[in-house]
Amino acid sequence: MLKHVARSRFHIHAGRLLALLAFLLLLGSPLGAQTAGSEAGTLRGQVLDTSGAPISSATVRVVPDGPGALSDAAGRFTVRDVPAGAVQLRVERLGFRSTEFSVDAATAGALEIVLESSPIAVEGVVTTATPTGSGASYQAVQAFNTEQLRRLSGTSLGEMLDGQPGLSSRSFGSATARPIIRGFDGERLLVLENGERMGHIQETAPDHAITLDPMARDRLEVVRGPASLLYGSSALGGVVNILNRDAPDTWAPGLQGGVSMQGASMNEMRAGSGRVIHGWDRIGVSGRFTYREAGDGRTPTEIIPNSQTQTFSTAFGVGMNTDRFQGGWSVSYHDNDYGVPEFGVETEEGEFVEAQPDMEVRIDRINTQARGTWELDRWVEAIDFRTSFSRSLQEEGEPGVPAEELELEIDTRFSSSTVMLRHNPVAFLDEGVLGLNFLRKDQGVEGLEAYFPGETLTSLAVFTFQEIPLGARSRLQVGGRLEQEWLETRTNQFFGDADMRQDNELQVSWSMGVNTQPIPGLEIGTQLARAHRNPTVLERYANGWHAGATRVELGATREPGDPRLESEVGHGLDLFTRFGTERFRIEVAGFYNRIDNYVALETMPADCGDIEYRVRADREFPACVRFFSADAEMLGGEATLDVLLTDDLRARVVSDFVRGTRRDGDQDPLPFIPPFRTSLELEREWGRASLGGTFRWVNSQTRVPADELPTDSYTLMGLNGTWAVDPQGQHRISFTVDNLLDSSYQDHLPVVRRFPAPVSPDNPARFDMPGRNITVSYRWMF
């Protein structure tokens, strides 16, 4: 084996016609085509970093004008049609020092090329966006490793990602904060766990927490822009893929693991987690637990009553690796209880108060997952299989009441399975994927305030993702997805047989993109995609008081004669370019989405719907919202600049904006669109310690519909730091200070309204966001 090491003085750190065409190409492909062999004129090998981890997306090229290839997710590459005799091979990857050396394909054997990192860190292959592992991106992506996740303080996924390029957060408190990508949330933004949909009600309502604690995550991958092709036709906005090691994929012999503890001042949060992995030659087992509790949150001026949270989760899993098989199985349990903020009520005729109800949401979820990859020595290179089954029970009501007195109970059984065939190059196609997905959701809705019917949803989809080389530095991607969906509503005590509906829909999604790397360090990608989403049962038929959101919710078709919500059909264009050297990296991304029948919320008068409250008769003064549909367009962009100012001082600047507009009538703005934001981060390292600061400015949002409250601009400052106690880094202490100056501000995206004195329906306002928060964490790895 030939081994070459490159040295550096620094150590820092993804129409119908296209869908049909793609399927016909594959059906016509010779399934028995032979895999390229090891004939002369071919160079194979692997690109690694100094720790032995694979480096993806490295350009391996015969210079000056010879053939080349990109390394895949495992760092492997194959360069074909190499001229006879000794040639100069150059290996490049943004974030690593490039190298060039002489090699003869006839005698080289398997190459192992080791690159050392340069100062500006980059993400590896984001497999959520490119299932082939080629490393080519066709839209803006971002990945967070374990260490980066630990630096992002927060008690929920949305809170952690808020402020990243194109990412913001909507919540009813930190326990329920969920991410928003480019103004999209709900079903338009898919939250996956290990590549499969999580399948509970958090996909459709912002007050429901994502049932996975931040301390249980090992990696996050974010795709900004349409990702319907691989994960479901509703993903107009993007995907957040939560990856954990509950079923370990790699391990060292013997025992390894870690323990973490965390505390925060703003809500007196206390948390702890632990993970243990024991590995043998071919089998590894893993176990983990996480516990977190927090009291009521504090703003600079007051305590937010009933905003407490308590979470417990645990998991056990087994992984297996053989010569041709890698797989695993895991089972996890998650329990989350959190309070619901206050709302206004009428006590006497015309006299209102801000009530502090003893209301909470309780979520229990059990999930089991399995995955497997079989490597084959034929045209089908590998078979990938993933499956997930979960059952979750969500209860909303006062603590300690019997089941028959709950205001809302949502019982969800969800399963999703995906099979993907990864094939070797054939004809003009490079490696590609053929896939099949089956999904089933059974959801029952009960309770004294059951305000929408249950549902049974079944879908079956076939899809393909293909890449076509356009030379050594460019690639074309085409793909399509056909998804048949069957929906049937289910009865409860308020929605009888006469209210039941059935709906069958064929959804067509496709994408086409180009990636090119014309010169070292420069990458350009673009994608045109079509996405298709059916309105949810909640959007169509909601008709009542939603206890967990302290508001009345009305569906667009709740009454006979209301117009039927048509399926959303979106066409999106994405473009990004990134350029980097060893001390500098910039990425700029832009997008435009044109959506027919876009479903959104509008705020209605407090007496909308003339709702009869079945539990508490004094609920005469809630917020009220209604779903509506209109043609719309969304456009915006993000810019990120990373600079190494000195050998140990880094700076990062991030800016993003979104503009949403209805295409009908007076072209009014869409509701709840994030305002323009920009931030500056500085970080300096001193040996085993680092210290950083953040400055974040958010513009006012006055471009709002007539029924929406505007918000003022605000500025936030923060601090963060880490210290490796021992030279090996087994013991680490870190801290973050959010809202350093304890500034009072209001975020634009939460939909909860409050009613300050004088309390009345004519005096709505927004909750202030949390005040100064100091978070301290300790981690021990062994």
N, C-alpha and C positions, 0 to 999 in steps of 0.2 A: 504494500500500500504506500503510495506516494503521499507525503504530508508536507504542506507548505503553510507557514505562519506569517501573517502580516502584522507588524508591530505598530503601536501608536503610543504617544506619550500621555494620552488621556485615558481615564477610566471613568466614564459616566454612562452613563447609559447610552367591500362590494356592489296589430289587429288580428285579430283573428287570422289574418293571412300569414303573419309571421309565425303564429302558434302552429297553424296547420302545416306550414312549410317545414318547420323544425321537426315536427313529428314524422312527416313524410320522408325527410332526409334520413331519420334514424331507422324508420321501418325499412327503407331501401338499403341501409348499410349492411355490409357482409358481416353478420354476427360471428362468423367463424374466422374473421380476419386475424392474421397472426400478429402477435406482439413482436415489435422490432427486437432483433437479437443483439448479440454482442459483436457484430461483424466489425472489421477494420473500418476506420473513418468515423467512429462514435466514441465520444468521451462521456463517461458517467462518473458520478461522485456525489459528495455531500458537502455543504457549506455549514460550518459550525462557528459559534463564538468560543471564547477562551474557557468557558465553563462546560463546554460540550453540548450546549443547547443548539438546536438547529436554527439557521437563519433563513427566513423565507424572503422571497422577492429579490434575491440577489441576482444581478445580471452577470451571466457567465458567457463570455464572447471571445471568439478568435479575432485578434486585431491584425491589421486595421479594419478590414472589410469582410471578415469571415462570418460563419454562422454563429448563432448564440441561443441562449435559453434563459428562463427564469427559474430559480430554485422554488420548490413547492413548500407546503407547510412543514414538511419533515426535513427541509433543507436539501432535498435530492434534486438533481438536475440531469438532463441528457442532452448533449449537443451532437446533432447528427450532421452527416455530410462534411466531416472535418477533412481538410486536405491531407494527403499522405506526407509523412515526415514530420520534423519538428515544427511546431507552430507556437506563437505567443498567445497565451490565454490570459485574459484580464477579467477580474472579479470585482464588482462594485456593488455597494449597498449603502444608501443614505443612512447615516448613523454609524458607519464603520469605515475604517481606512481601506481604500482599494489596494489591490495587489495585482502584479503582472509577472508571469514566469513562463518558461519554455517547457513544452511537453510534447510527447509523440503519442498519438492515439493508438498506434499499433502495440506499444509496449507499456503504456502507463498503468493499465489496470484501473481499479477504483480509486478515485481521487478523494482525499480528505483535505479541505481547504479551511483553515482557521483564520478568522478575522477578529481583530480586537476593536472594541467599541470606540467611537469618537464622542465628543461632548454632547451633541444634540441627539437625544434619544428619539427613536421612532417606534411605531407599532409594528408587530409582525403581521402575518396574514390574518385578516379578519374573516374566518371561515363562515361566519354568519352571512357574509355578502358574497363569497366566492367558494362554493362547495367543492370545486375541483382542486382548491389549494394552490392555484397557479400564482397567487400573489398579485395579480392585476386587479385594480380597483376601477369601477365604472361610476361610482358615486362617492360622496364624502363618507368616511368611516372613522371610527375612533375606538381604541381599546384601552382598558385599564387593567394593569396587573395587580397582584395582591398588595404590594407595597403602596402603589398609588391609591388603591381603595382605602387603605388604612389612613392615608392622609386626608381623605375626603370625609370630614366629620358629618354626622347626621344619623338620625334614628330610622330613616326610611330611604328608599331608593330615590324618590324625587328630591328629597332634601340633599342627598349626596351629589346628584348630578346637576343641580341648579347652578347656572353660571358657566357650564361648559359650552363650547360653541354650538349654537342652535338648540340648546337644551334648557328648559325652564321647568317650573314646578307648579302644580295646582293642588290645593289641599283644603282640609277642614281642620288643620293642626298638623304638627310634625309627624304624628303617628300615621296619617293617611296621605302624606304628600306623595304624589305620583308624577312621573316625568311627562313632559310635553316636548315634542320634537317639532320645531318650526310652526308652532301654533296648533298642531294636531294632537289629540289625545283620544281617550275612549278606544273603540275598536280600530280606529285608524292608526293607532300606535300599538303594535303587538309587544307584549312583555313575555319573553320565552324563558323557560328554565331548561338548560342543557339542550337547546334547539327545538323543544316542543312547547306548544301553548299551555299556559298554566290553567286556563279553563274555569275560573270563577268570576264572580260578578264585578270584580275590579275592572274588567275590560270595558264596562259600559257606564259606570257611575264613579265620579271622582271622590266620593266620601268613603269608598271601601279600600282598605289597606291591601298592599301587595304582601302576600303571605310568605315572605322570606326575609330574615333579619340581615342587615348589612354585614354583620360579623361572620355570617355563614357563606360569604361569597368569595371566590378565589379569582375570578376574572369577569369583566364585563365587556361586551362588544356592542357597539352602537352603530347602526346604519341610518344615516340621515337621508330620507327620500324614499320613494316607493320601493317596497320589498315584497310585493304580493307574489312574485313568481315562486318563491320557495316556501313561504310560510302561510299563505292564505290570501285570498283575493281582497281582503279588507285593509291590508297594510298600506294605505295611501301615504301615511306620514313617515313611517320608518319602523325600526325594530330595536328593542333592547334585549339582548340575550344574556341571561344570568348563568354563569358557569360555575359549578362547584365540584368538589372532589368527593362527594358522598359515595360514588362508585369510583375508586381511584383508577387512574389510567397509567400512572407511573409511580414507582416507589423504589426505595433502597432496601436492601436486606436488613432485617431487624426492625426495631421500634423507632419511630419518629413521630413528632407532633408538636403541639404548641398550646399555650394558655394565654389568653388576653383578658385584661380588665380595663374598664372605661368608666369615667364619671364626668358629669357635666353640671354646671352651676345654674343655668337658666331655669331648668325644671327639676333640679335635684335628681338627675338621671343616674342610675347605677346599672352597669352591665358587665357580664362575664361570659367567656366562651372557652371551649377547649376542643381539641381535635387530636386523635391518635390514629396513626396508620402503622400496621405491622405488615412487613413484606417478606415473602419467601421468593423462591426462584420464579415461579409463574403465577402466583396468587398474592394478592394484597387485600387486607380488610381495613375498613375505616369506620370510625365512630366519632360523632361530634355532639355538642350541646351548646345552646345559647340561652341566656336569661337576661332580660332587660326590663326595668321598671322606671317610670318617671312620673313626677307629680304634675300639677297644673303649670302651664307655661306662663312666663312673665314677659310683659312688654315694659318699655321704659316708664310707663305711668300706672300700670295695674296688673293684677293677676287675671288670666283668662280662666274663669271657672269651668270645671268639668272637662279639662283638656288633658287629663292624665292617660297613661298607657301602661300596659304590662304585656310582655311577650315571653314565651318559652318555645323553643324548638329543639328537636333532636333528630338524629339520622344515623343509620347504619348501612354499610354497603360492602360489596365484594367486587374486586376487579380480577380479571384473568388475562394474561398475555402469553401466547404461544408463537410459534414461528409464523403461522398464517392467520391467527385469530386474536383479536383484542376486543374485550367486552366487559360488561359489568352490570350489576343490579344493585338497587338501593331502595330503602323505604325511609320516609321522613314523616315527622309529625310537627305541626305548627299550631300554637294557641296564641291568640292575640285579643286582648280586651282593651278598649279605649273609650274615653268619654266623648260626649257630643257637646259642642259649645252652646252657649245660651241663645235664646230667641225671645221675641216679644209676644206678650199675650194681653188680652183685654180683660180687665177685672170687673169693671162696671161700664155702663154705657159711655163711650168716648174717653175712658180712662185706661191708660196702658202702662205696663211695667215691663222691665226686662227680666224675664224669669231665669232662674238658674236650675233647670230640671235635673233630676238625678237620672239621666239617660245615658245609656252606654250601648256600644256595639261589641258583640262577642263572636269571634271567628275561630272555628276549629277545622283544620284541614289535614288529611292524611294522604300521602302521595307515594306511589311506587313507580320506579322507572327502570328500564332495561335498555341496553344498547349493545351492539355488536358490529364488528367489521371483519369480514372474511376476505382475505387477499387471494386472488386467483391468478393463475399463470395462463391467461387466455385473453380474448378480446375484451371481455368484462374483467377489468383489473381488480375490482373489489365490490363487495356488496355491503352497504351500510344499512343498519336497522336501528330504529329508535321507537320506543313505545312508552307511554305515560298514562297512568290511571290515577285519578284523584277523587276524593269525596270531601266536600266542604259543607259546613253548616254555619250559617250566619244568623245571629239573633239580634234584634234591636228592641230595646225596651228598658224598663227600670230593673235594677238588680234584684235578684232573688225571687222574682215572680214565677209562678208555675207556667208550663209551656202554653196552656190555653189562654194565658193573659199576655202573651208576648204581642207587641205591636206588629212585628214583622219577623218572619222566619223563612229563610231561603236555603233550601237543601239542593245541592248541585252534585251530580255525578258526571264526571267528564273523562273521556278517553281520547287519545290521539296517537296514531302510529304512522310511521313513515319508513318506506323502503326506498333506497337509492342505489342504482347501478352506476358505478363509475367505469367508463370504458376508456380504452387506450386510443391513441390517434388512429384515424382511419380516413383515407382520402384527404380532403382538405380540412377536415375537422381535427382539432387537437383533443386532449382529454376532455370529456364531457360527462354529464349526469342525466340519467333517466329516473324519474321518481314517481311514487304512488303514495298518496296520503288518505287515511280514513279518520274521520272525526265524528264523535257522538257526544251530545250533551243532553242530559235529562235534568231539568230544573223545576222544582216545585216551590210555589210561593204561597205561604199561609200567614195567618196572624190577624189580629183585630183591625189592622190598618193595611191589609194586603192590597196594594194599590195598582198592581199589574198582574196579568196571568202568568202561569208558568209556561214552559216550552219544552218541546223535544226537537232537537236540531241534529240532523245527520248530513254529512257531506262526504263526497268522494271526489278526489282530484288526481289528475295525472299531469306531470310537468316535465320539462326538459330544460337544461342549461348547457349551452354549447359555446366553445371558444374556437376561433379560427385565427391562426397566426397570420399576421400581415408583415412578415419580416421578423428580424431578430428583436426589434424594439417596439412593435405595435401588435395589438390583438383586437379582434372583433368578437363581441358577445351577442348571441341571440338566444331567445328562449320564449317559452309559452306555457300557459297553465289553463287547463279546462277543469272547472269545478262545478259539480252538480250539488245543489243544496236543497234539502227537504226540511221544511219548518212546519210544526204543528203546535198551536197553543194548547195549554192544559188548564182545566177548570180549577177554581177554588171557590170559597164561599161568596165572593163578590163578582166573579166572572163565570157565568153558567154556560150551558151548552149553546145557547143562542149567541153568545159572544165569541165562540171559538172560530179560529181561522186556520187555513192551510195555505202554504205558499211553496211553490217549487220554482227554482231559478237556476239557469245555467250561467255561470260566470266565466268570462273570458279575460285573461290577463296576458300581457306580453311585455317584453323589454328588448331593447337593442342598444348596445353601447360600444364605445371604442376607448381603448387605453393605449397611450403611446408614451415612450420615454426617449425623446429625440437626442438628448445629450445627457451625460452623467449628472445626476442630481435633480433633473427636471422630469416631472410626471404630469400628464394631462389626461383627464378622463371625462367622458360625457355619456349620458344615458337618456333615452326616451322610453317611457313606460306607460302602460295602461293598467289601471286598477279598477276593481268592481266591488262594491260593498252593498249588501242588503241591509235595510234599516232593522234595528233590533226590536224585540217585543216591547221593551221599555219605551223606545222612541215612538212607537206606533200607538200603544194602548194605555200608557200610564194615566191614572185618573184617581189621585188621592194624595193623602198626607204621607210624606216620606220621613219617618221619625229620625233615621240616621243622618239626614241632611237638614233637618229642621226647616222644611219647606214643602209646599204643594208642588207636585209635578204633574203636568198634563201632556199626554201624548197628542200627536198631530191628528190621529184618526180615532180618538176616543169615543166620539159620538157618531151615530148614524148620519150619513150625508157628508161627513168631513172628507176632504180630498185624501186619496190614498198616497202614502209616501212611496215614491218610486225609488229604484235602486240608484245609489250614487255611482257615477262613472267618472273617473278622473284620469287625465292625461298629464304626465309630469315630465319636465325637462330639467335635468341636472347637469351642471358643469363644474368641474373643479380643476385647479392646477396647484401643484406644490413644487417648491424648489428648495434645495438645501445644500449646504456645505458642512464642513466639520464644525463651524461656529455659528451657523445661521440657518434658519428654516422658516419658510413662509408658506401658508396655504390659504387660498381664496376659493370659496365655493358660492355658487348662485343657483337658484331654483325658480321655476315657474310651474304652478299647478292650475289647471283649468278643470273645474269639477261641476258636473251637472247634478242637480237635485241634492245639493249639500245640506245636511241636516244639522241644525244648530239650536241653541237655547235662546229664548228671549224672556226678559223679566216682565211680568204682568202686574196689574194692580193687586193689592193685598187680598181683595175679595174675589179674585178670579175663580171661576169654576163653581162658586157657591158650594164649596166642599162641606160635607157633613162629617164632623170628627166623631169617631166611634169610641175613643178612649177618654179623651179629656175635652169636656165641652167648652173650656175657656180658651181653646186655641183659635182665637178669632183674628190673630195678627201674625201670620207667618209670612215669609217670603214666598213668592209664587213664580214659577217658570213654566214655559211651554215650549215644546219642540216645534220647529217649523222647517220648511224646506225651500231652498232657493238656489239658483245657479250662482256659482262663486268662482273667484280666482284668488290664489295665494302666491305671493312672490316675496323674495328676500334673499339673504345671503349671510355668510360668515367669513371672517378673516382672522387668521391666527399667525402670530409672529413670535418665534423663539430665537433668542440671541444669547450667545455666550460672551458676556462683556469682558470678563477676565477668566483665568483658568478655573476659578471657583465661584464666580458670580454669574447667575443666569437671570434673564428677564423674559417675560412672556406678556404679550398684549393680545386680547381677544375682543372682537366686536361682532355683533349680529343684529339683524333686524328682520321683521316680518310685516307684511302689509296684506290684509285680507279684505276683500270687497265683494259685495253682492253684485251680480251682473244684471239684475232686474231693476226696474223702477228707477229710483234716483241714485242707484249704485251706492247705497249706504255701506258703511263699514261692517264687517262681521264682528260678532261679539267675542270678548275675551281673547284679544290678540296681544301677544307680548310686545312691550315697547322696546325701542332701541336701547342697547346696553353696550358698555365697553368696560374692560377691566385691565389692570396692570398688576402683574405678579413679579416680585423679586425674591430670589433665594440665593443664599451664600452658604458654602460648605467650609467647615474647619475640621479636617480629619474625620472623626467619627460623629461630628455634630453638624447640624444645619439649622439655619434660621431664615424665615421668609416673611414677607408682608404682602398684603393684597389691598388694592384700591379699586372699588367698583362703583361706577356711575350708571344709573338707570334713568332714562328720560321720562318725562311725563307722558301719560297716554290720554290725550284728549280727543283722539279720533275714534269715537265710540258711537254705538247706536243711541237713540234718544232715551232708551230705558236703562242704559248702563252707566254706572258711576265712574267718572274719570278719576285719575290718580295723578299726584304731583311727582316730580322728579325727586330722587334722593341719592345720597352718597353713603357708602359703607366702607369701613376699613377693617382689616383683620390681621392677625399674626399667626404663625405656625412654626413649629420647630421639632426636631428629633435629636436624640442622643443615643448612640450605641454604647451601652455601658461597658461591654467587653470588646476586645479586638476582633473576636469572631462574629460579633453582631447577634449573638443568641439572645441577649437581653436588650430591649429597646424601650425608651420612654419618649413619648411624643405629646405635643399639646397643640391646640388651636384656640384662637380667640376670635369669635365671630361678633360682628357689630361692636368693634372695639370702643367706639365713642358713645355707645348706648343711645343711638339715634332713633327717634320716632319716625316710622315710615309705614306706608301701606303698599302692599304688593297688588298688582292689577289682576292677577289671575284667579285667586280664590273667589268662589261664587257665593259664599255666605255673606249675608247682610246682617248688620246689627242696628239697633235703634237707640241712640243715646238721648239723654234728656234735652228738650222735652220729648218723651217717648211718644211717637205717633207714626202712622204709616207715611206721613209726609216728611219724615226726618230720617231717612236711611243713611247709613255710613258703612265704612269697612272696618274690620278689625285691624288694630295696629299689629305689626309683625313682632317677633321676639326681640327682646333687648339683648344686652351684652351676654355672651355665653362663653364660658371657659371650659374646654373639654380636655381631659388628661387621660392618656392611655398608656398601658404597660403591656409588653408582649415578651414572652419567653418561648424560644424555639429550641427543641432538642431532637 
